[in-house]
Amino acid sequence: MACSVKERISLGHYNILYISEVPTLIKDELINKLPDGFKLNFYSDYDETQKIDVLKDSHFILGFPRDFTVENLKQCRNLKMVQLLSAGYDYFNVEAAAKIGVSVANNGGANSVAVAEHTVMMILPLYKKLEEYQQALRKGIWHREKEHPLDLYELKGKQIGIIGFGNIGKNLAKCLKGFQVQVKYYDAIRYNEAEKELDVEFLELEELLKTSDIISIHVPLLKSTEKMIGANELDVMKTSAILINTARGGIVDEKALHKALTKGKIAGAGLDVFENEHEIQIGNYDGPLFKLKNTVVTPHYAGHTYDTWHRRIKNGYQNIVNYTKGKPQWIVNQHLLNLEND
């Protein structure tokens, strides 16, 4: 006879609730890699009446709980920590979690290699005008003879400006080493050891924007970074510069970016993230940026590789274990928890 919800939950000392859709192959790995002393439940396995009980008895939430509401949080009377499997956390209400004493952790750079590689991938098609030349050739137009390619560039010798020098920014610097570029960065924090190790230089934001051939954004979406790159910032960039955003759409003012691209204020943009992603997903958004020849666009999938999943699971489980030992990492609402505890 099948166990009731409460019977199944009580089998482990600590109960982890996985929230969000998960491929079967990854679901099997989540089960197989489960640490000793823990019970794993999948939220999607329960009907609506059972979900109330499973929330009440969960000590940890794991996954991408994008539709997790404040009411859901209030039902989690035993919840200790929400362990996200993403680097970004703007989709989760970290303030509401802090109010009930719940820590929220991101995933410690599990996707940093994937996003860094994706950034490089977006730079090269823009520099080589891959889409334009490929489409012309598919139509039988030998573009090389039609127009002399004076607007094609080499990456070697260019200055790459990285905004945000966390896990992804550092991995991008490593990826770019073989291209013989100059790497500069801006961040709210100085990374003196990384500057020496990776041979990078810190610049203030305005100077970085003015002098870089390529700007790549790798900061979280916060109140302080919302529309961080707007008309003023785009105006000071080189007309030959390109902008890459694999962080969050809200960091860039898309209307200002569209104007800059159409007026020739900057040369191009590679975008994996957008301000209105939900509208794009449901087919209700006709993005003007998608129609430009000098953009490369992808559907917010820079960090979604098979390899990344293994690191997400390893990091997520390890940090949950760390929490039970009083040593959690990557807590993104620590400052709010401290305020609540004062």
C-alpha positions as CSV (number, residue, x, y, z in Angstrom):
1,M,0.0,0.0,0.0
2,A,1.3,3.5,-0.9
3,C,2.5,5.7,2.0
4,S,0.6,8.7,2.9
5,V,2.2,12.1,2.4
6,K,3.1,12.4,6.1
7,E,4.5,8.9,6.3
8,R,6.7,9.5,3.3
9,I,7.9,12.8,4.6
10,S,8.8,11.4,8.0
11,L,11.2,8.7,6.5
12,G,14.1,11.2,6.4
13,H,15.5,13.3,9.3
14,Y,15.5,16.3,7.0
15,N,13.0,16.8,4.2
16,I,14.0,18.4,0.9
17,L,11.3,19.6,-1.4
18,Y,12.3,20.0,-5.1
19,I,10.2,22.7,-6.8
20,S,10.1,23.2,-10.6
21,E,10.0,21.0,-13.6
22,V,12.9,18.6,-14.0
23,P,14.0,16.3,-16.8
24,T,13.7,12.6,-16.0
25,L,17.5,12.1,-16.3
26,I,18.1,14.9,-13.8
27,K,15.4,13.7,-11.5
28,D,17.2,10.3,-11.3
29,E,20.4,12.1,-10.5
30,L,18.7,14.1,-7.7
31,I,17.5,10.8,-6.2
32,N,20.8,9.0,-6.6
33,K,22.9,11.9,-5.2
34,L,20.7,12.5,-2.2
35,P,22.9,12.8,0.9
36,D,22.4,10.4,3.8
37,G,19.8,11.6,6.4
38,F,17.6,13.4,3.9
39,K,14.3,12.6,2.3
40,L,13.6,14.1,-1.2
41,N,10.1,15.0,-2.4
42,F,9.1,16.4,-5.7
43,Y,6.4,19.0,-5.4
44,S,4.9,18.0,-8.8
45,D,4.2,14.5,-7.5
46,Y,1.4,15.7,-5.2
47,D,-2.1,17.0,-5.7
48,E,-3.2,20.4,-4.4
49,T,-4.5,19.1,-1.1
50,Q,-1.3,17.1,-0.4
51,K,0.9,20.1,-1.3
52,I,-0.2,21.9,1.8
53,D,1.1,19.1,4.0
54,V,4.3,18.6,2.1
55,L,5.1,22.3,2.4
56,K,4.5,22.3,6.2
57,D,6.9,19.4,6.7
58,S,9.8,20.5,4.4
59,H,13.0,21.7,6.0
60,F,14.6,22.8,2.7
61,I,13.4,23.8,-0.7
62,L,15.5,23.1,-3.8
63,G,15.1,24.1,-7.4
64,F,13.9,27.1,-9.3
65,P,10.8,28.2,-7.3
66,R,9.7,31.0,-9.7
67,D,6.0,30.8,-9.0
68,F,6.5,30.3,-5.2
69,T,4.3,32.9,-3.5
70,V,4.4,34.5,-0.1
71,E,1.4,32.4,0.9
72,N,3.4,29.3,0.0
73,L,6.2,30.5,2.2
74,K,3.8,31.1,5.1
75,Q,2.8,27.4,4.9
76,C,6.4,26.3,5.4
77,R,6.4,26.2,9.2
78,N,9.6,24.1,9.4
79,L,11.5,25.7,6.5
80,K,15.2,26.5,7.2
81,M,16.6,27.4,3.8
82,V,15.6,27.9,0.2
83,Q,18.5,26.5,-2.0
84,L,18.2,27.9,-5.5
85,L,19.8,26.1,-8.4
86,S,20.5,29.4,-10.2
87,A,22.9,32.2,-9.8
88,G,20.2,34.8,-10.1
89,Y,17.6,35.2,-7.4
90,D,15.5,38.2,-8.5
91,Y,12.5,35.9,-9.2
92,F,12.3,34.8,-5.6
93,N,11.0,36.9,-2.7
94,V,14.1,36.9,-0.5
95,E,12.7,39.7,1.7
96,A,9.6,37.6,2.5
97,A,11.8,34.7,3.3
98,A,13.9,36.8,5.7
99,K,10.8,38.0,7.5
100,I,10.1,34.4,8.6
101,G,13.8,33.7,9.3
102,V,14.4,31.6,6.2
103,S,17.8,31.8,4.4
104,V,17.9,31.9,0.6
105,A,21.1,30.7,-1.1
106,N,22.1,30.8,-4.8
107,N,24.2,28.2,-6.4
108,G,27.7,29.3,-6.0
109,G,28.7,29.8,-9.6
110,A,27.6,26.4,-10.9
111,N,26.6,27.9,-14.2
112,S,29.6,30.2,-14.5
113,V,31.6,28.2,-17.0
114,A,28.5,27.8,-19.3
115,V,27.6,31.5,-19.1
116,A,31.2,32.6,-19.8
117,E,31.4,30.3,-22.8
118,H,28.1,31.6,-24.1
119,T,29.3,35.2,-23.8
120,V,32.3,34.4,-26.0
121,M,30.0,32.7,-28.4
122,M,27.9,35.9,-28.7
123,I,30.9,38.1,-29.3
124,L,32.3,36.2,-32.2
125,P,29.2,36.2,-34.5
126,L,28.9,39.9,-33.9
127,Y,32.5,40.5,-34.8
128,K,32.3,38.3,-37.9
129,K,28.7,39.2,-38.8
130,L,28.0,35.5,-39.0
131,E,24.2,35.7,-39.3
132,E,24.3,38.3,-42.1
133,Y,26.9,36.4,-44.2
134,Q,25.4,33.0,-43.6
135,Q,21.9,34.1,-44.6
136,A,23.3,35.8,-47.8
137,L,25.2,32.7,-48.7
138,R,22.1,30.5,-48.2
139,K,20.4,32.8,-50.7
140,G,23.2,32.4,-53.2
141,I,24.9,35.7,-52.6
142,W,28.7,35.6,-52.3
143,H,28.9,38.5,-49.8
144,R,32.7,38.6,-49.7
145,E,32.9,40.0,-53.1
146,K,29.7,42.1,-52.9
147,E,30.9,44.3,-50.1
148,H,34.5,44.5,-48.8
149,P,34.4,43.4,-45.1
150,L,35.8,46.5,-43.5
151,D,33.4,46.0,-40.6
152,L,34.7,42.6,-39.5
153,Y,37.0,42.4,-36.6
154,E,39.5,40.3,-34.8
155,L,39.2,39.8,-31.0
156,K,43.0,39.9,-30.5
157,G,44.1,43.1,-28.9
158,K,40.7,44.4,-28.0
159,Q,39.7,45.6,-24.5
160,I,36.9,43.6,-22.8
161,G,35.1,45.4,-20.0
162,I,33.4,43.1,-17.6
163,I,30.7,44.6,-15.3
164,G,30.5,42.4,-12.3
165,F,33.5,40.2,-11.4
166,G,31.9,37.3,-9.5
167,N,32.1,33.7,-10.5
168,I,30.9,34.3,-14.1
169,G,33.1,37.4,-14.6
170,K,36.2,35.6,-13.4
171,N,35.5,32.6,-15.7
172,L,35.0,34.9,-18.6
173,A,38.4,36.4,-18.0
174,K,39.9,32.9,-18.0
175,C,38.0,32.0,-21.2
176,L,39.3,35.1,-23.0
177,K,43.0,34.6,-22.1
178,G,43.7,32.6,-25.3
179,F,42.3,35.4,-27.4
180,Q,45.1,37.8,-26.3
181,V,42.8,40.5,-25.2
182,Q,43.0,43.1,-22.4
183,V,40.5,42.5,-19.7
184,K,39.3,45.3,-17.4
185,Y,36.5,45.1,-14.9
186,Y,34.1,47.1,-12.7
187,D,32.5,45.8,-9.6
188,A,31.3,47.2,-6.3
189,I,34.1,45.1,-4.7
190,R,37.8,45.1,-5.6
191,Y,39.3,41.6,-6.2
192,N,43.0,42.3,-5.6
193,E,44.1,38.6,-5.7
194,A,42.1,37.9,-8.8
195,E,43.5,41.0,-10.5
196,K,47.0,39.5,-10.1
197,E,46.0,35.9,-10.9
198,L,44.0,36.7,-14.0
199,D,46.0,39.8,-15.1
200,V,43.0,42.1,-15.1
201,E,42.6,45.7,-14.1
202,F,39.9,47.5,-12.2
203,L,38.3,50.6,-13.8
204,E,35.5,52.8,-12.6
205,L,32.3,52.2,-14.6
206,E,32.4,55.3,-16.8
207,E,36.0,54.8,-17.7
208,L,35.3,51.1,-18.5
209,L,32.4,52.1,-20.8
210,K,34.4,54.8,-22.6
211,T,37.5,52.6,-23.3
212,S,36.2,49.1,-23.9
213,D,35.6,47.5,-27.3
214,I,33.2,45.0,-25.7
215,I,31.2,45.4,-22.6
216,S,29.8,42.2,-20.9
217,I,27.3,42.4,-18.0
218,H,27.5,39.9,-15.1
219,V,25.8,41.5,-12.1
220,P,22.6,40.4,-10.4
221,L,19.4,42.4,-10.9
222,L,18.9,44.5,-7.8
223,K,17.4,47.9,-7.2
224,S,20.9,49.3,-7.5
225,T,21.5,47.6,-10.9
226,E,18.1,48.1,-12.5
227,K,18.6,49.9,-15.8
228,M,22.2,50.3,-14.9
229,I,23.0,50.6,-18.6
230,G,20.8,53.3,-20.1
231,A,21.0,56.1,-22.6
232,N,23.8,58.0,-20.7
233,E,26.0,54.9,-20.4
234,L,25.4,53.9,-24.1
235,D,26.3,57.4,-25.2
236,V,29.8,57.2,-23.7
237,M,30.6,53.9,-25.3
238,K,32.6,53.7,-28.6
239,T,30.6,53.6,-31.8
240,S,32.5,50.4,-32.6
241,A,31.7,48.8,-29.3
242,I,29.3,45.9,-28.7
243,L,27.3,45.1,-25.5
244,I,26.7,41.6,-24.2
245,N,24.0,40.9,-21.6
246,T,23.7,37.3,-20.2
247,A,22.7,38.5,-16.7
248,R,19.2,39.9,-16.5
249,G,17.1,41.9,-19.0
250,G,16.2,44.6,-16.4
251,I,19.8,45.7,-16.1
252,V,19.7,47.3,-19.6
253,D,17.2,49.9,-20.7
254,E,16.0,48.2,-23.9
255,K,14.4,51.3,-25.5
256,A,17.7,53.1,-25.1
257,L,19.6,50.1,-26.4
258,H,17.4,49.9,-29.5
259,K,17.9,53.6,-30.2
260,A,21.7,53.2,-29.8
261,L,21.8,50.3,-32.1
262,T,19.6,51.9,-34.8
263,K,21.4,55.3,-34.6
264,G,24.9,53.7,-34.8
265,K,25.9,54.9,-31.3
266,I,27.2,51.3,-30.7
267,A,27.9,48.6,-33.2
268,G,26.0,45.6,-31.8
269,A,24.5,43.7,-28.9
270,G,24.4,40.0,-27.8
271,L,21.4,39.4,-25.6
272,D,20.4,36.2,-23.8
273,V,18.0,38.0,-21.4
274,F,15.2,40.5,-21.8
275,E,12.9,42.8,-19.9
276,N,9.7,41.0,-20.9
277,E,10.7,37.4,-21.0
278,H,7.3,36.1,-19.9
279,E,5.6,37.9,-22.8
280,I,8.1,36.5,-25.2
281,Q,7.6,33.0,-24.0
282,I,3.8,33.1,-24.5
283,G,4.1,34.7,-27.9
284,N,2.7,38.1,-27.0
285,Y,5.8,40.2,-27.5
286,D,7.2,41.3,-30.8
287,G,10.6,42.5,-29.6
288,P,12.1,45.3,-31.8
289,L,15.6,44.2,-30.8
290,F,15.0,40.8,-32.5
291,K,14.6,42.5,-35.9
292,L,18.0,44.2,-36.0
293,K,20.8,42.9,-38.0
294,N,23.4,44.0,-35.4
295,T,22.0,41.8,-32.6
296,V,22.5,38.2,-31.6
297,V,19.7,36.9,-29.4
298,T,19.2,33.7,-27.5
299,P,16.3,32.5,-25.1
300,H,17.9,32.9,-21.7
301,Y,19.7,29.6,-21.9
302,A,23.4,30.6,-21.4
303,G,23.6,28.7,-18.2
304,H,21.5,25.7,-19.2
305,T,24.0,22.9,-20.1
306,Y,24.0,19.3,-19.2
307,D,27.3,19.8,-17.4
308,T,25.9,22.6,-15.4
309,W,23.1,20.4,-13.9
310,H,25.7,18.2,-12.3
311,R,27.4,21.1,-10.6
312,R,24.0,22.6,-9.6
313,I,23.0,19.4,-7.8
314,K,26.4,18.9,-6.2
315,N,26.5,22.5,-4.9
316,G,22.9,22.5,-3.8
317,Y,23.1,19.4,-1.8
318,Q,26.4,20.3,-0.3
319,N,25.1,23.7,0.9
320,I,22.1,22.0,2.4
321,V,24.4,19.7,4.3
322,N,26.5,22.8,5.2
323,Y,23.4,24.4,6.7
324,T,22.8,21.5,9.0
325,K,26.3,22.0,10.3
326,G,25.9,25.7,10.8
327,K,28.1,26.7,7.8
328,P,25.9,27.6,4.9
329,Q,27.4,29.5,1.9
330,W,26.0,31.9,-0.8
331,I,23.2,33.3,1.4
332,V,21.8,36.2,-0.6
333,N,19.5,37.6,2.1
334,Q,22.0,37.5,5.0
335,H,21.8,41.2,5.5
336,L,18.0,41.0,5.7
337,L,18.2,38.2,8.2
338,N,20.6,40.2,10.3
339,L,18.2,43.1,10.3
340,E,15.3,40.8,11.3
341,N,17.4,39.4,14.2
342,D,18.4,42.9,15.5
